[in-house]
């Protein structure tokens, strides 16, 4: 419950957010994928790792900024979502390039495919990065790319829902300036 007598809101514990936990798993998977399957000279490595890191870190920063700025929190969660979308497209690009040589290997799992449905079930029940690393480490790169895409899809949905909740919270509670004005008025009223 929010403390109505405090200027600052409690900032959330980002480590408990499913969106953060999944973003952490995506980051670990991406680092492993890039190190193991992409050529060291490939600029895509830096792009993918930075997009994965940005997704994760912006959730952290947004969560901590929430104590003083609802606007900053909303913006940073939006940046996290955009960064993870960039990574999603990188994985799709990887699979598209493979599909020119081998259409079966380069297939992107459709949302209704057996594989994607199984990954969604796992994603609904598991958030631990170590769990996913055990799954991806023995798999071929095209399977890992599809696993990452499935996790990115689910994380995107979670971040969208998080943004909806933040919007609702902002509309009901307002921002820092509104709290400052209200608390200052209450303090003046008490003196009188």
C-alpha positions in Angstrom: 0.0 0.0 0.0 1.3 3.4 -1.0 2.2 5.8 1.8 0.1 9.0 1.2 2.3 11.1 3.5 5.5 10.4 1.6 6.8 12.5 -1.3 8.5 9.4 -2.8 6.8 6.3 -3.9 8.3 2.9 -3.0 10.3 1.8 -6.0 9.5 -1.8 -6.9 11.7 -4.8 -6.6 12.6 -5.4 -10.2 14.0 -8.9 -9.4 10.5 -10.1 -8.7 9.1 -8.9 -12.0 8.5 -11.7 -14.4 9.4 -9.3 -17.2 12.9 -8.7 -15.7 13.4 -12.4 -15.0 12.6 -13.3 -18.6 14.8 -10.4 -19.9 17.7 -11.8 -17.8 17.2 -15.3 -19.4 17.0 -13.7 -22.8 20.3 -11.8 -22.1 22.1 -15.0 -21.0 20.8 -16.9 -24.0 21.8 -14.2 -26.4 25.4 -14.0 -24.9 25.7 -17.8 -25.3 24.2 -17.8 -28.8 26.4 -15.0 -30.1 29.6 -16.4 -28.5 29.0 -19.9 -29.8 27.4 -19.4 -33.2 28.3 -16.1 -34.7 31.7 -15.1 -36.1 33.7 -12.9 -33.8 34.1 -10.3 -36.6 30.3 -10.1 -37.0 29.0 -6.7 -35.8 25.7 -8.3 -35.1 27.2 -9.8 -31.9 27.6 -6.3 -30.3 24.1 -5.3 -31.6 22.4 -8.4 -30.2 24.1 -8.4 -26.8 23.6 -4.7 -26.4 19.9 -5.0 -27.3 19.5 -7.8 -24.8 21.3 -5.9 -22.1 19.4 -2.7 -22.8 16.1 -4.6 -22.4 17.1 -6.0 -19.1 18.8 -2.9 -17.7 16.0 -0.5 -18.7 13.6 -2.5 -16.6 16.0 -2.1 -13.7 16.4 1.6 -14.2 12.7 2.2 -14.8 11.8 0.3 -11.7 14.2 2.3 -9.6 13.2 5.6 -11.2 9.6 5.0 -10.2 10.3 6.4 -6.7 10.4 9.9 -8.2 9.2 9.8 -11.7 6.3 7.9 -13.2 7.1 9.4 -16.6 10.7 8.1 -16.5 9.5 4.7 -15.4 7.0 4.5 -18.3 9.6 5.7 -20.8 12.3 3.3 -19.7 9.9 0.3 -19.8 9.0 1.4 -23.3 12.7 1.6 -24.2 13.2 -1.9 -22.7 10.4 -3.2 -24.9 11.8 -1.5 -28.0 15.3 -2.9 -27.4 13.9 -6.4 -27.0 12.0 -6.0 -30.3 15.3 -5.1 -32.0 16.8 -8.3 -30.6 13.7 -10.2 -31.8 14.2 -9.0 -35.4 17.9 -10.0 -35.2 16.9 -13.5 -34.3 14.4 -13.5 -37.2 17.1 -12.2 -39.5 19.4 -15.0 -38.5 16.7 -17.6 -39.2 15.8 -15.9 -42.5 19.4 -16.1 -43.7 19.5 -19.8 -42.8 16.2 -20.5 -44.7 17.8 -19.5 -48.0 20.1 -22.5 -47.7 17.9 -24.8 -45.7 14.2 -23.8 -45.4 13.5 -26.4 -42.7 16.3 -25.3 -40.4 15.5 -21.6 -41.0 11.8 -22.0 -40.1 10.5 -19.5 -37.6 8.1 -21.3 -35.2 4.6 -20.0 -35.8 2.7 -19.0 -32.7 0.4 -22.0 -33.1 3.2 -24.5 -33.8 3.8 -27.4 -31.4 7.2 -26.1 -30.5 6.0 -22.5 -29.8 3.1 -23.7 -27.7 5.5 -25.9 -25.6 7.9 -23.0 -25.1 4.9 -20.8 -24.1 3.9 -23.4 -21.5 7.5 -23.4 -20.1 7.6 -19.6 -20.2 4.4 -19.4 -18.1 5.9 -21.6 -15.4 9.6 -20.9 -15.4 11.5 -17.6 -15.1 14.9 -18.7 -14.0 17.7 -18.0 -16.5 19.6 -21.1 -15.4 16.6 -23.3 -16.3 16.6 -21.9 -19.9 20.4 -22.2 -20.2 20.1 -25.9 -19.5 17.6 -26.2 -22.3 19.5 -24.1 -24.9 23.1 -25.3 -24.4 22.8 -28.6 -26.1 20.5 -27.3 -28.9 21.4 -26.2 -32.5 21.5 -22.5 -33.2 18.2 -22.4 -35.1 16.4 -24.0 -32.2 18.0 -21.5 -29.8 17.0 -18.6 -32.0 13.4 -19.9 -31.9 13.4 -20.4 -28.2 14.7 -16.8 -27.8 11.9 -15.5 -30.1 9.3 -17.3 -28.0 10.7 -15.8 -24.8 10.9 -12.4 -26.4 7.2 -12.7 -27.5 6.2 -13.5 -23.9 8.3 -10.8 -22.4 6.9 -8.3 -24.9 3.4 -9.2 -23.7 4.5 -8.9 -20.0 6.0 -5.4 -20.7 2.9 -4.3 -22.5 0.8 -5.4 -19.5 3.3 -3.6 -17.2 2.9 -0.4 -19.2 -0.9 -0.7 -19.0 -0.6 -1.1 -15.2 1.7 1.9 -15.0 -0.7 4.0 -17.0 -3.5 3.1 -14.7 -1.4 3.8 -11.6 -0.4 7.2 -13.0 -4.0 8.1 -13.8 -5.1 7.2 -10.2 -2.1 8.6 -8.3 -0.5 11.2 -10.5 3.1 12.1 -10.5 5.7 13.6 -8.3 4.6 17.2 -8.9 1.1 16.4 -7.9 2.3 14.7 -4.8 4.5 17.6 -4.0 1.7 20.1 -4.4 -0.7 17.9 -2.3 1.8 17.3 0.5 2.8 21.0 0.6 -0.8 22.0 0.8 -1.5 19.5 3.6 1.6 20.8 5.6 0.3 24.4 5.3 -3.2 23.4 6.3 -1.7 21.7 9.4 0.2 24.8 10.4 -3.0 26.9 10.2 
